[in-house]
Amino acid sequence: MDQDLSEAVKHHEAGRFLEASELYSEILLREKRHEVWHLLGHAQLNLGEISEAQKSFEQALHLCPDNALYVQSRGRAFAEAEELESAIRDFSQAIELGVRDAEAYALLAMAQESCLYVDDAIKNYHQALKLQPGAPEWLNSLAYLHLYRRNWQIGWDLHRFRAHRQATGQAPIRRDELLQPVRGRKILLVGEQGLGDELFFLRFVPTLVRKGALSIEYICNSPKLLPFLRKMEFLDAVHDGQYEPTLDYRVIPVGDLPLLTLWLGADPVPNAIPVRPQISRDAVFEELGLDRSKKTVGITFRAGLVSGPFGQYKALGKLVDPQFFAQFLPQNEDYQLLLLQRDITEQEKKLFPGAVDCSAWHDDLLRLQSLLVALDQYVGVSSTSMHLLASAGGTATVLVPGSGDFRWGYEGETSPWFPGFQIVRLLNTQKPERVEVSPSV
């Protein structure tokens, strides 16, 4: 039997989880062993069989109660099933039972972060980092938690370890390299992260102008963003991603601008950069064949990254069931519905018969901004569109599923970053309560 178990473990370690699972199951038919149930649970987790994994971990604990490692493993299964309160209970119990390594505290912090128990998550990430200093993924999470709490200084300092730089193999910029005067210097900003993030970080650039920067240029890696950036009066030049700078530039990643501008004494929450829409409302209505006598409402129901396994950027995957939008649409009033969902599917379109598909407008951000401003009301998840609206002085109703991100905070109906925007918070069910929605004009 031990030979069979050894063979199963070899399959497991090689990533052949199906073969490992089958062998574990054969062993358990002959003898109920808690360590085999535990191994089977992990193989099932890797196969995405979450409910089966939960049952296997329960069997392991039935045979070996209060085994701290088994309790922690059951917590992982609960977390994957998004039963986060149960995951928090198990991760906490595992620590009490003696599993007190860095990962134990980080797992607990991840579950608390997902539930927006911000202060508890901060405490446990700090404990994890005390045991394993410098872990970039925990520093990244800790940064956003401090930003949630509006601890701008420490949050933006930790933001140097953000996930984007990790993913692209770039080391965080050194603090002493970043925190230098800009007067008389040629500044070259390097765009990074998603379109919405780049638009967001632009609001920190005017501080460099006020502090005496000689010139400010920008390397943009997204062709779609280039025309929009060239509308920014404070940028002396905008280059594509192939541009090779000379040595006389001071190069600054845009994601590190908030920390630099804080050090320079600027407002920690600057306004969005104003950009005038390119197309008039009448021209937008004419192009889309809209009726000027009817109210226009636009919606977006998903954005961001696809949710991965527990702890891997779930907050960035924003999805609201399209059918929930019915309660945000005008009641007892004739209106025209516009679908502003990027990459919308045919199946999604069928959920809104008679709606106008405007997904192609995402190909040109200046045109998209004009369309957004032309709407009477816009309701959607956080996306590039929200940043475009803010830059045009517009407002919207923002649906924030799960933990959202620091720009929308974790409580309240407003955000200091987006004045006039109304926030509707959705819990893990992604189903909002009935609310009164103010029109966005």
C-alpha positions as CSV (number, residue, x, y, z in Angstrom):
1,M,0.0,0.0,0.0
2,D,2.9,2.3,0.8
3,Q,4.2,1.7,-2.7
4,D,0.8,2.7,-4.1
5,L,0.8,5.9,-2.0
6,S,4.4,6.7,-3.1
7,E,3.3,6.3,-6.7
8,A,0.2,8.6,-6.1
9,V,2.4,11.2,-4.5
10,K,4.7,11.2,-7.5
11,H,1.8,11.8,-9.8
12,H,0.6,14.6,-7.4
13,E,4.0,16.3,-7.3
14,A,4.3,16.1,-11.1
15,G,0.9,17.9,-11.5
16,R,-0.9,14.7,-12.7
17,F,-3.8,15.3,-10.3
18,L,-6.3,13.1,-12.0
19,E,-4.0,10.0,-11.8
20,A,-3.1,10.9,-8.2
21,S,-6.8,11.3,-7.2
22,E,-7.6,7.9,-8.7
23,L,-4.8,6.2,-6.8
24,Y,-5.7,7.9,-3.5
25,S,-9.3,6.8,-3.9
26,E,-8.2,3.2,-4.5
27,I,-6.1,3.2,-1.4
28,L,-9.0,4.6,0.6
29,L,-11.2,1.7,-0.6
30,R,-8.8,-0.6,1.2
31,E,-8.1,1.5,4.3
32,K,-9.4,4.8,5.7
33,R,-6.2,6.8,6.3
34,H,-6.4,10.5,7.3
35,E,-3.2,11.5,5.5
36,V,-4.6,10.0,2.3
37,W,-7.9,11.8,2.6
38,H,-5.9,15.0,3.1
39,L,-3.8,14.4,0.0
40,L,-6.9,13.5,-2.0
41,G,-8.5,16.8,-1.0
42,H,-5.6,18.7,-2.4
43,A,-5.7,16.8,-5.6
44,Q,-9.4,17.5,-6.0
45,L,-8.8,21.2,-5.2
46,N,-6.3,21.3,-8.1
47,L,-8.8,19.6,-10.4
48,G,-11.4,22.3,-9.4
49,E,-13.6,19.7,-7.6
50,I,-14.1,22.0,-4.6
51,S,-17.1,20.4,-3.0
52,E,-15.4,17.0,-3.2
53,A,-12.3,18.4,-1.7
54,Q,-14.3,19.8,1.2
55,K,-15.7,16.3,1.9
56,S,-12.2,14.8,1.8
57,F,-10.8,17.3,4.2
58,E,-13.8,16.6,6.5
59,Q,-13.0,12.9,6.4
60,A,-9.4,13.6,7.3
61,L,-10.5,15.7,10.3
62,H,-13.0,13.1,11.3
63,L,-10.1,10.6,11.7
64,C,-7.6,13.1,13.0
65,P,-9.5,15.9,14.8
66,D,-7.7,19.2,15.6
67,N,-5.0,18.6,13.0
68,A,-3.9,22.2,12.3
69,L,-2.8,21.5,8.7
70,Y,-6.0,19.7,7.9
71,V,-8.1,22.6,9.3
72,Q,-6.0,25.0,7.2
73,S,-6.6,22.9,4.1
74,R,-10.3,22.9,4.7
75,G,-10.1,26.6,4.9
76,R,-8.5,26.7,1.5
77,A,-11.4,24.7,0.1
78,F,-13.9,27.1,1.8
79,A,-12.0,30.1,0.3
80,E,-12.1,28.6,-3.2
81,A,-15.9,28.1,-2.8
82,E,-16.1,31.8,-1.7
83,E,-17.4,30.7,1.7
84,L,-15.1,33.3,3.2
85,E,-16.4,33.5,6.7
86,S,-15.9,29.7,7.0
87,A,-12.4,30.1,5.5
88,I,-11.6,32.8,8.1
89,R,-12.8,30.6,10.9
90,D,-10.6,27.7,9.7
91,F,-7.5,29.8,9.0
92,S,-7.8,31.4,12.5
93,Q,-8.3,28.0,14.1
94,A,-5.2,26.5,12.3
95,I,-3.1,29.4,13.8
96,E,-4.5,28.7,17.2
97,L,-3.7,25.0,16.8
98,G,-0.1,25.8,16.0
99,V,0.4,26.5,12.3
100,R,2.0,29.9,12.7
101,D,4.2,30.2,9.6
102,A,4.1,33.2,7.2
103,E,1.7,31.5,4.8
104,A,-0.8,30.8,7.6
105,Y,-1.1,34.5,8.4
106,A,-1.2,35.5,4.7
107,L,-4.1,33.0,4.0
108,L,-6.0,34.5,6.9
109,A,-5.3,38.0,5.6
110,M,-6.4,37.2,2.1
111,A,-9.7,35.9,3.3
112,Q,-10.2,39.0,5.5
113,E,-9.2,41.2,2.6
114,S,-11.9,39.7,0.5
115,C,-14.4,40.3,3.2
116,L,-13.1,43.9,3.6
117,Y,-12.1,43.3,7.2
118,V,-9.4,45.8,6.4
119,D,-7.8,46.4,9.8
120,D,-7.6,42.7,10.6
121,A,-6.2,41.9,7.1
122,I,-3.5,44.7,7.6
123,K,-2.5,43.2,10.9
124,N,-2.1,39.7,9.6
125,Y,-0.2,40.7,6.4
126,H,2.2,42.6,8.7
127,Q,2.6,39.4,10.7
128,A,3.2,37.4,7.6
129,L,5.8,39.9,6.4
130,K,7.5,39.8,9.7
131,L,8.1,36.1,9.3
132,Q,8.8,36.3,5.5
133,P,10.1,39.8,4.7
134,G,9.8,41.2,1.2
135,A,7.1,38.8,-0.2
136,P,5.9,41.0,-3.1
137,E,2.4,39.7,-3.4
138,W,1.7,40.4,0.3
139,L,3.3,43.9,0.0
140,N,1.0,44.5,-3.0
141,S,-2.1,43.5,-1.1
142,L,-1.0,45.5,2.0
143,A,-0.5,48.6,-0.2
144,Y,-4.1,48.6,-1.4
145,L,-5.5,47.9,2.1
146,H,-3.6,51.0,3.4
147,L,-5.1,52.9,0.4
148,Y,-8.5,51.7,1.4
149,R,-7.9,53.2,4.9
150,R,-6.6,56.4,3.2
151,N,-3.2,55.9,4.7
152,W,-1.7,57.6,1.6
153,Q,1.9,57.7,2.6
154,I,2.4,54.1,3.5
155,G,0.0,52.9,0.9
156,W,1.7,54.6,-2.0
157,D,5.1,53.6,-0.7
158,L,4.1,49.9,-0.7
159,H,2.5,50.5,-4.1
160,R,6.1,50.3,-5.5
161,F,5.7,46.5,-5.1
162,R,2.5,46.4,-7.2
163,A,1.5,43.3,-9.0
164,H,2.0,44.8,-12.5
165,R,5.8,45.2,-11.9
166,Q,6.0,41.7,-10.5
167,A,4.3,40.3,-13.5
168,T,6.6,42.0,-15.9
169,G,9.8,41.1,-13.9
170,Q,10.6,44.7,-13.0
171,A,12.1,45.5,-9.6
172,P,10.3,48.2,-7.5
173,I,11.8,51.7,-8.0
174,R,14.0,52.6,-5.0
175,R,12.6,55.2,-2.7
176,D,15.7,57.3,-2.7
177,E,15.7,57.2,-6.5
178,L,12.1,58.3,-6.7
179,L,12.0,61.0,-4.1
180,Q,14.1,63.6,-5.8
181,P,13.2,67.2,-6.9
182,V,11.9,67.6,-10.4
183,R,12.7,71.3,-11.0
184,G,14.7,71.8,-14.2
185,R,14.5,68.1,-15.1
186,K,13.2,66.4,-18.2
187,I,10.7,63.9,-17.0
188,L,9.8,60.8,-19.0
189,L,6.7,59.0,-17.7
190,V,6.3,55.3,-18.5
191,G,2.8,54.0,-18.8
192,E,1.9,50.7,-17.1
193,Q,-1.1,48.6,-16.0
194,G,-4.5,48.9,-17.6
195,L,-6.1,51.8,-19.6
196,G,-8.2,52.9,-16.6
197,D,-5.1,52.9,-14.3
198,E,-3.1,55.0,-16.7
199,L,-5.9,57.5,-17.0
200,F,-6.2,57.6,-13.2
201,F,-2.5,58.3,-12.6
202,L,-2.5,61.2,-15.1
203,R,-4.2,63.3,-12.4
204,F,-0.9,63.4,-10.5
205,V,1.1,64.9,-13.5
206,P,0.2,68.6,-13.1
207,T,2.1,68.7,-9.8
208,L,5.3,68.0,-11.7
209,V,4.6,71.1,-13.9
210,R,3.9,73.3,-10.8
211,K,7.1,72.1,-9.2
212,G,9.2,73.3,-12.1
213,A,9.8,70.2,-14.4
214,L,11.5,71.4,-17.6
215,S,9.4,69.1,-19.8
216,I,7.2,66.1,-19.4
217,E,7.0,63.3,-22.0
218,Y,5.2,60.0,-21.9
219,I,5.8,56.5,-23.2
220,C,2.5,54.8,-23.9
221,N,2.4,51.1,-24.5
222,S,-1.3,51.0,-25.6
223,P,-2.0,52.4,-29.2
224,K,-5.6,52.9,-28.1
225,L,-4.5,55.4,-25.5
226,L,-2.2,57.5,-27.7
227,P,-4.8,59.9,-29.2
228,F,-6.3,60.6,-25.8
229,L,-2.9,61.3,-24.3
230,R,-2.1,63.7,-27.1
231,K,-5.0,65.9,-25.9
232,M,-3.2,66.5,-22.6
233,E,-1.8,70.0,-22.8
234,F,0.8,69.4,-20.0
235,L,2.5,66.5,-21.9
236,D,5.2,67.9,-24.2
237,A,5.4,64.7,-26.2
238,V,3.8,61.3,-26.3
239,H,5.7,58.3,-27.6
240,D,4.7,54.8,-28.5
241,G,6.2,51.7,-26.7
242,Q,9.2,51.5,-29.1
243,Y,10.7,54.8,-28.0
244,E,14.2,54.6,-26.6
245,P,15.0,57.5,-24.2
246,T,18.3,59.2,-24.0
247,L,20.2,59.5,-20.7
248,D,19.2,63.0,-19.9
249,Y,15.6,62.0,-18.9
250,R,14.5,61.2,-15.4
251,V,12.3,58.1,-16.0
252,I,9.3,57.6,-13.6
253,P,6.7,54.8,-13.8
254,V,3.3,56.5,-13.7
255,G,2.2,54.2,-10.9
256,D,4.8,55.8,-8.6
257,L,3.7,59.4,-9.3
258,P,1.4,59.5,-6.2
259,L,4.2,58.8,-3.8
260,L,6.5,61.4,-5.5
261,T,3.8,64.1,-5.5
262,L,3.0,63.4,-1.9
263,W,6.7,64.0,-1.1
264,L,6.5,67.2,-3.2
265,G,3.7,68.4,-0.9
266,A,0.8,68.0,-3.3
267,D,-2.9,67.3,-2.6
268,P,-3.1,63.5,-2.0
269,V,-6.4,63.3,-3.9
270,P,-6.1,65.5,-7.0
271,N,-9.0,65.9,-9.5
272,A,-9.2,64.1,-12.8
273,I,-7.5,65.9,-15.8
274,P,-10.2,67.7,-17.8
275,V,-10.5,66.6,-21.5
276,R,-13.2,68.1,-23.7
277,P,-15.3,65.6,-25.6
278,Q,-14.4,65.4,-29.3
279,I,-18.0,64.8,-30.7
280,S,-21.1,66.7,-29.9
281,R,-24.2,65.1,-28.4
282,D,-26.2,65.7,-31.5
283,A,-23.5,64.1,-33.7
284,V,-23.5,61.0,-31.4
285,F,-27.3,60.7,-31.5
286,E,-27.3,61.1,-35.3
287,E,-24.6,58.4,-35.8
288,L,-26.4,55.9,-33.6
289,G,-29.9,56.8,-34.9
290,L,-31.2,57.7,-31.4
291,D,-34.4,59.5,-30.6
292,R,-33.6,62.8,-29.0
293,S,-37.0,62.8,-27.2
294,K,-36.2,59.7,-25.2
295,K,-33.9,59.3,-22.2
296,T,-30.6,57.4,-23.0
297,V,-29.1,55.0,-20.5
298,G,-25.8,53.1,-20.9
299,I,-24.7,50.1,-19.0
300,T,-21.5,48.0,-18.5
301,F,-21.6,44.8,-16.5
302,R,-18.1,43.4,-16.5
303,A,-14.5,44.6,-16.6
304,G,-11.0,43.8,-15.3
305,L,-9.2,40.6,-15.0
306,V,-10.8,37.2,-14.9
307,S,-11.0,35.9,-11.3
308,G,-8.3,33.4,-10.6
309,P,-7.7,31.0,-7.6
310,F,-8.2,32.3,-4.1
311,G,-5.8,35.2,-3.4
312,Q,-5.0,35.9,-7.0
313,Y,-6.4,39.3,-7.9
314,K,-10.1,38.4,-7.4
315,A,-10.8,42.1,-6.6
316,L,-9.8,43.1,-10.1
317,G,-12.4,40.8,-11.8
318,K,-15.6,42.9,-11.8
319,L,-18.8,41.2,-12.9
320,V,-22.4,41.9,-12.2
321,D,-25.2,39.6,-13.5
322,P,-26.7,41.6,-16.4
323,Q,-30.2,40.7,-15.2
324,F,-29.6,42.7,-12.0
325,F,-29.5,45.9,-14.1
326,A,-33.3,46.0,-14.4
327,Q,-33.7,47.7,-11.1
328,F,-31.4,50.5,-12.2
329,L,-33.3,51.3,-15.4
330,P,-35.9,54.1,-15.5
331,Q,-39.3,53.0,-14.2
332,N,-42.5,54.0,-16.0
333,E,-40.5,56.1,-18.5
334,D,-39.6,55.4,-22.1
335,Y,-35.9,55.2,-22.7
336,Q,-33.2,53.9,-25.0
337,L,-30.7,51.4,-23.7
338,L,-27.2,51.4,-24.9
339,L,-24.8,48.5,-24.3
340,L,-21.3,49.8,-23.7
341,Q,-19.9,46.4,-22.8
342,R,-16.5,45.8,-24.4
343,D,-16.3,42.4,-26.2
344,I,-20.0,41.8,-25.6
345,T,-21.2,38.3,-26.7
346,E,-24.3,37.5,-28.7
347,Q,-25.8,35.7,-25.7
348,E,-25.3,38.8,-23.6
349,K,-27.0,41.0,-26.2
350,K,-30.1,38.7,-26.2
351,L,-30.6,39.6,-22.5
352,F,-31.4,43.2,-23.7
353,P,-33.8,43.0,-26.7
354,G,-34.0,46.3,-28.6
355,A,-30.8,47.7,-26.9
356,V,-28.2,49.5,-29.1
357,D,-24.8,47.7,-29.2
358,C,-22.1,50.3,-28.7
359,S,-19.2,47.9,-28.0
360,A,-17.3,49.1,-31.1
361,W,-17.0,52.6,-29.7
362,H,-14.3,51.2,-27.3
363,D,-11.9,51.1,-30.3
364,D,-11.5,54.9,-30.0
365,L,-11.3,56.4,-26.5
366,L,-12.1,59.9,-27.6
367,R,-15.3,58.7,-29.3
368,L,-16.2,56.6,-26.4
369,Q,-15.8,59.6,-24.0
370,S,-18.2,61.6,-26.3
371,L,-20.7,58.8,-26.2
372,L,-20.6,58.6,-22.4
373,V,-21.1,62.3,-22.0
374,A,-24.0,62.2,-24.4
375,L,-25.9,59.8,-22.1
376,D,-28.5,60.9,-19.6
377,Q,-27.6,58.1,-17.3
378,Y,-24.7,55.6,-17.1
379,V,-24.6,52.6,-14.7
380,G,-21.8,50.1,-14.6
381,V,-18.8,48.4,-12.9
382,S,-15.6,50.3,-12.5
383,S,-13.8,50.5,-15.9
384,T,-12.0,52.8,-18.3
385,S,-15.4,54.4,-19.0
386,M,-15.6,55.8,-15.4
387,H,-12.2,57.5,-15.8
388,L,-13.2,58.9,-19.2
389,L,-16.5,60.3,-17.7
390,A,-14.6,61.9,-14.8
391,S,-12.2,63.6,-17.2
392,A,-15.2,65.2,-19.0
393,G,-16.8,66.3,-15.7
394,G,-19.6,63.7,-15.9
395,T,-20.9,61.3,-13.2
396,A,-22.3,57.8,-13.1
397,T,-23.6,55.1,-10.9
398,V,-20.8,52.7,-10.1
399,L,-21.7,49.1,-9.1
400,V,-18.9,47.7,-6.8
401,P,-19.1,43.9,-6.5
402,G,-17.1,42.2,-3.7
403,S,-14.2,44.2,-2.4
404,G,-13.9,46.5,-5.3
405,D,-10.7,48.7,-5.2
406,F,-9.4,51.5,-3.1
407,R,-10.7,54.3,-5.4
408,W,-14.2,53.3,-4.4
409,G,-13.3,52.5,-0.8
410,Y,-15.1,49.9,1.2
411,E,-18.0,51.9,2.7
412,G,-20.2,54.8,1.9
413,E,-21.9,56.0,-1.3
414,T,-19.2,58.4,-2.5
415,S,-15.5,58.5,-3.4
416,P,-13.1,61.4,-3.0
417,W,-11.5,60.4,-6.3
418,F,-14.8,60.7,-8.3
419,P,-16.9,63.6,-7.0
420,G,-20.6,63.2,-7.8
421,F,-20.4,59.5,-8.7
422,Q,-22.9,57.3,-6.8
423,I,-21.6,54.0,-5.4
424,V,-23.8,51.0,-5.0
425,R,-22.0,48.2,-3.1
426,L,-22.8,44.6,-3.9
427,L,-21.9,41.8,-1.6
428,N,-20.6,38.4,-2.7
429,T,-24.0,37.6,-4.1
430,Q,-23.5,40.4,-6.6
431,K,-27.1,41.3,-6.1
432,P,-27.7,44.9,-4.9
433,E,-30.5,46.0,-2.7
434,R,-33.1,48.2,-4.3
435,V,-31.7,51.7,-4.3
436,E,-32.7,55.1,-5.6
437,V,-30.3,56.1,-8.4
438,S,-29.6,59.7,-9.2
439,P,-29.5,60.4,-13.0
440,S,-26.1,61.2,-14.5
441,V,-26.3,64.1,-16.9
